[in-house]
Amino acid sequence: MTSSKSIVFDFNAAGGPFHDPALLVTVSNHRDLILFDCGTLTGLKTRDLQRVRWLCLSHLHIDHLIGFDHLLRVRLFSDLPLTVFGPPGTTAIIGHRLQGYAWNLTSGSPFIIQAFDLPNSPDQRLSGASFRCHHQFKTEPMEEIVGFPHRMDEGLSLFWQPVDHGVPCYCYKLEKQFPPKFSPEIAESLGLRPGPWVKRLISEPDFQMLVDGIMRERVWLAERLLQPPERRSLGYLTDSKLELPLVDELQAFFAEVDHLICESAYLASESDLARQNLHMTTTQVAHLASAAKVGELHLFHLSRRHMENGPEKHLQEVQEIFPSARLLTRKKNA
């Protein structure tokens, strides 16, 4: 892999296309990992689960949360906190799951879980609770925090969009922004030599500098010396009926993402069944990816009614519209 596009996101399905969904994501220059949904986790290595810092739940059906106890068991004495994001009701459900066990022998554990209910509206704040292992995971309300988008880490932001699955349900977009690149050639033309001030120009909003006897503001300097920051993005979409106006909203939400990880539950001939069960068909997924001009389309979470026949028919139908689509599979050596 030679381009920054190809190395920003590395992702691995915890199971095969018919398993309960779970997607492990590694972001370049970030040590901690992100888990989208928490279904089948048995295919992931313990050392990777120990690095999961964020868990983003699409919704709270059993197939998307059944692996939570496995994750909890692996992380029980970890000093890396786990932050759980999900639709309204997530905090309560996580609290109930944690109270399903006795915790009298874990008082020495530093492990902390923070859970947040993501709001439907971008102008609302995030509400949540903290669960500390050495307090037997009792619910401790937290102060509300600023909402959309959520800054997860340096240069890493999380966006979400409600979808239609009969219960509160979200799709996600993960965006990585790189620092702007400095142009030494233009700096030289202005009589400026690179030095420690370059780092300040990139990071400090109130930076000023003397240029040709004139004190210049950061905006003036940045317009001339810094290239626009490069962004890379990954989308995650599962468990939703696709009808207007949601289709238009999702096309805008996922516009030109580099990778779209998307369910492909039903075949094109099963549109009535897909609508009834609030899922998508192959052709709907393909048309969405094409209209949104996504870079790569990876299919997962196929209906188990097709397990015996395999996923090839799903892939074929999608590729007739979006030729570069591929199946999301578990990496054997991951």
C-alpha atoms as one frame of an Amber mdcrd trajectory, in Angstrom:
protein
   0.000   0.000   0.000   1.567   3.239  -1.092  -1.012   6.011  -0.890  -2.420
   7.664   2.212  -5.870   6.698   0.940  -5.065   3.017   1.255  -3.543   3.099
   4.727  -5.796   5.447   6.699  -8.406   2.821   7.603  -7.759  -0.861   8.127
 -10.903  -2.804   8.940 -11.699  -6.385   9.734 -14.984  -8.265  10.019 -15.160
 -10.251  13.227 -17.071 -12.994  11.413 -18.268 -13.952   7.949 -21.006 -12.269
   5.880 -23.759 -14.212   7.689 -22.473 -13.715  11.251 -23.811 -11.219  13.766
 -22.218  -7.908  12.740 -19.062  -6.470  14.265 -16.482  -4.356  12.455 -13.050
  -3.625  13.936 -11.411  -0.462  12.583  -7.812   0.688  12.898  -6.995   4.294
  11.995  -3.467   5.252  11.012  -1.516   7.152  13.687  -4.003   6.084  16.382
  -3.118   3.250  18.742  -6.655   2.648  20.005  -9.251   0.779  17.935 -12.917
   1.332  17.088 -15.603  -1.347  17.075 -18.824  -0.834  15.125 -21.494  -3.079
  16.616 -20.760  -5.940  18.962 -22.094  -9.155  17.447 -19.775 -12.082  16.740
 -16.384 -11.299  18.322 -14.884 -14.783  18.558 -12.903 -14.244  15.353 -10.985
 -11.306  16.826  -7.781 -11.653  18.784  -7.766 -10.818  22.475  -4.922  -8.358
  21.998  -7.051  -6.376  19.539 -10.109  -6.340  21.792  -7.880  -5.012  24.561
  -7.167  -1.977  22.366 -10.817  -1.130  21.634 -11.472   2.315  23.054 -14.742
   3.126  21.283 -17.806   0.995  20.587 -20.406   2.468  18.202 -23.725   0.627
  18.276 -26.137   0.998  15.373 -29.041  -0.178  17.542 -29.826  -2.487  20.423
 -31.130  -5.685  18.836 -29.525  -8.836  20.210 -27.453  -9.658  17.115 -25.652
  -6.315  17.393 -24.903  -6.537  21.126 -24.578 -10.251  21.886 -20.768 -10.012
  21.978 -20.700  -7.337  24.685 -20.150  -9.852  27.480 -17.175 -11.305  25.595
 -15.680  -7.830  25.219 -16.364  -7.094  28.884 -14.656 -10.307  29.979 -11.536
  -9.464  27.986 -11.398  -5.876  29.258 -12.383  -6.410  32.891  -9.047  -5.357
  34.409  -7.971  -2.988  31.642  -6.796   0.552  32.340  -8.027   1.701  28.905
 -11.557   3.127  29.230 -14.296   1.938  26.896 -16.636   4.566  25.460 -19.935
   3.290  24.060 -21.977   5.380  21.619 -25.455   4.455  20.470 -29.015   5.654
  19.906 -31.304   6.771  22.743 -31.619   3.950  25.257 -27.991   2.811  24.978
 -26.950   4.023  28.425 -29.844   2.219  30.124 -29.250  -1.030  28.226 -25.517
  -1.043  29.015 -26.341  -0.407  32.667 -28.746  -3.347  32.720 -26.192  -5.637
  31.083 -23.569  -4.710  33.657 -25.937  -5.407  36.539 -26.502  -8.935  35.290
 -23.430 -10.151  37.196 -21.995  -9.992  40.727 -18.858  -7.842  41.098 -17.597
  -8.419  44.644 -14.112  -9.552  43.485 -13.252  -6.707  41.093 -12.658  -3.807
  43.490  -9.042  -3.508  42.320  -9.903  -3.011  38.658  -9.349   0.437  37.084
 -11.691  -0.350  34.184 -14.304   2.298  33.351 -17.114   2.260  30.802 -18.731
   5.481  29.628 -21.946   5.207  27.621 -23.619   7.994  25.642 -27.045   8.294
  24.044 -26.467  10.087  20.747 -29.201  12.648  20.019 -31.335  12.608  16.877
 -30.765  16.308  16.289 -27.284  17.821  15.708 -28.018  20.766  17.990 -28.681
  18.547  21.026 -26.048  17.518  23.555 -24.910  14.004  24.423 -26.226  12.530
  27.672 -24.580   9.563  29.309 -23.368   7.714  32.361 -20.160   6.275  33.758
 -19.795   2.715  35.065 -16.700   2.029  37.179 -15.690  -1.560  37.779 -14.418
  -0.903  41.294 -17.858   0.566  42.102 -19.497  -2.633  40.837 -20.518  -0.854
  37.619 -23.212   1.192  39.333 -24.719   3.896  37.131 -23.162   7.339  37.704
 -24.761  10.107  35.604 -22.369  12.364  33.687 -22.615  15.952  32.567 -23.941
  16.403  29.056 -21.302  17.112  26.415 -21.276  18.892  23.058 -22.851  16.756
  20.365 -22.473  16.586  16.597 -19.926  15.748  15.331 -18.139  14.117  18.240
 -14.375  14.588  18.403 -13.083  11.155  19.364  -9.368  11.858  19.186  -6.910
  14.245  17.546  -8.097  14.666  13.957 -10.742  11.934  14.325 -14.473  12.750
  14.297 -17.662  10.684  14.478 -20.860  11.618  12.625 -24.208   9.818  12.809
 -27.541   9.774  11.004 -30.867   8.182  12.038 -32.133   5.354   9.814 -35.373
   3.345   9.672 -35.395   0.018  11.532 -38.452   0.330  13.759 -36.310   1.150
  16.809 -33.806   3.980  17.346 -31.027   3.135  14.903 -28.043   5.044  13.478
 -25.547   4.771  10.692 -22.101   6.269  11.187 -19.349   8.112   9.379 -15.801
   8.216  10.681 -13.663  11.067   9.391  -9.911  11.404   9.719  -8.457  14.862
   9.074  -4.733  15.242   8.561  -2.784  18.386   9.487  -2.484  20.843   6.590
   0.742  20.623   4.603   3.202  23.512   4.704   4.694  24.945   1.485   8.378
  25.832   2.026   8.637  27.209  -1.539   5.980  29.867  -0.962   7.474  30.652
   2.437  10.837  31.263   0.783   9.226  33.597  -1.756   7.927  35.634   1.188
  11.363  35.735   2.754  10.436  33.279   5.519  12.624  30.435   6.685  10.957
  27.332   8.102  11.373  26.926  11.833   9.417  26.237  15.034   6.875  28.833
  13.939   5.527  26.444  11.293   4.143  24.110  13.963   2.553  27.078  15.704
   1.006  28.262  12.435  -0.646  24.865  11.958  -1.888  24.421  15.516  -2.465
  27.882  17.052  -5.621  29.773  15.938  -4.334  33.176  17.149  -0.863  32.911
  15.619   0.707  36.120  14.235   4.025  36.749  12.487   6.011  39.682  11.086
   6.270  39.463   7.274   8.025  42.265   5.331   7.598  44.548   8.292   3.868
  43.856   8.587   2.302  41.819  11.401   0.213  39.202   9.596  -2.670  37.237
  11.086  -2.887  33.449  10.872  -5.646  33.579   8.235  -3.403  35.559   5.878
  -0.485  33.198   6.441  -2.543  30.015   6.209  -4.122  31.019   2.886  -0.654
  31.325   1.379   1.438  28.731   3.179  -0.881  25.850   4.046  -2.627  23.436
   1.712  -6.212  22.489   2.656  -6.223  19.605   5.153  -6.667  16.157   3.640
  -9.682  14.144   4.825 -10.455  10.445   4.616 -13.727   8.828   5.648 -15.398
   5.497   6.358 -19.155   4.909   6.433 -21.048   2.184   8.302 -24.653   1.405
   7.391 -26.768  -1.532   8.471 -30.330  -2.536   9.377 -32.532  -0.012   7.661
 -35.381   0.189   5.195 -34.415   2.371   2.230 -37.181   4.691   1.089 -37.481
   8.401   0.380 -36.600  10.805   1.898 -34.043   8.676   3.779 -32.351   7.622
   0.527 -31.569  11.252  -0.312 -30.365  11.914   3.220 -27.996   8.942   3.110
 -26.647   9.920  -0.297 -25.686  13.283   1.165 -24.377  11.780   4.407 -22.111
   9.255   2.660 -21.168  11.456  -0.294 -17.702  10.476  -1.565 -16.689   8.476
   1.492 -13.605   6.380   0.788 -15.135   3.192   2.189 -18.772   2.263   2.773
 -19.403  -0.836   4.880 -23.015  -1.754   4.176 -25.461  -4.560   4.819 -26.882
  -6.431   1.843 -29.476  -8.559   3.566 -31.825  -9.490   0.719 -31.694 -10.195
  -2.996 -33.382  -7.889  -5.494 -36.310 -10.296  -5.874 -36.994 -10.104  -2.124
 -37.885  -6.414  -1.955 -41.198  -7.071  -0.192 -39.467  -9.177   2.439 -36.764
  -6.541   2.886 -39.382  -3.835   3.387 -41.307  -5.999   5.834 -38.196  -6.709
   7.933 -36.808  -3.164   7.593 -33.664  -4.135   5.689 -32.079  -3.425   2.281
 -31.795  -5.301  -0.980 -28.701  -5.722  -3.113 -29.857  -3.284  -5.769 -30.829
  -0.636  -3.220 -27.375  -0.813  -1.674 -25.671  -0.647  -5.059 -27.719   2.345
  -6.252 -27.034   4.179  -2.983 -23.277   3.620  -3.267 -23.292   4.685  -6.900
 -25.318   7.845  -6.276 -23.146   8.785  -3.293 -19.993   8.201  -5.380 -18.309
   6.186  -2.654 -14.789   4.931  -3.247 -15.181   1.321  -2.123 -18.268  -0.702
  -1.177 -17.904  -3.631   1.224 -20.920  -5.900   1.836 -21.758  -7.653   5.105
 -24.679  -8.766   7.306 -26.454 -10.927   4.729 -29.671 -12.671   5.741 -29.041
 -16.124   7.182 -31.813 -17.517   5.021 -29.172 -17.499   2.248 -26.388 -19.099
   4.277 -26.695 -22.501   2.602 -26.377 -21.009  -0.900 -23.578 -18.618   0.034
 -23.086 -14.893  -0.644 -22.132 -15.066  -4.336 -25.587 -14.141  -5.672 -25.706
 -11.052  -3.446 -22.297  -9.927  -4.660 -23.205 -10.550  -8.298 -26.361  -8.429
  -8.098 -24.517  -5.550  -6.452 -21.624  -5.702  -8.925 -24.013  -5.371 -11.862
 -24.558  -1.788 -10.669 -21.416  -1.116  -8.607 -18.735  -3.321 -10.247 -15.989
  -2.861  -7.652 -18.113  -4.021  -4.693 -16.662  -6.805  -2.583 -17.607  -8.948
   0.383 -16.372  -7.930   3.803 -14.614 -10.959   5.252 -12.565 -11.785   8.304
  -8.830 -11.523   7.754  -7.266 -14.875   8.525  -4.080 -13.459  10.058  -5.665
 -10.471  11.787
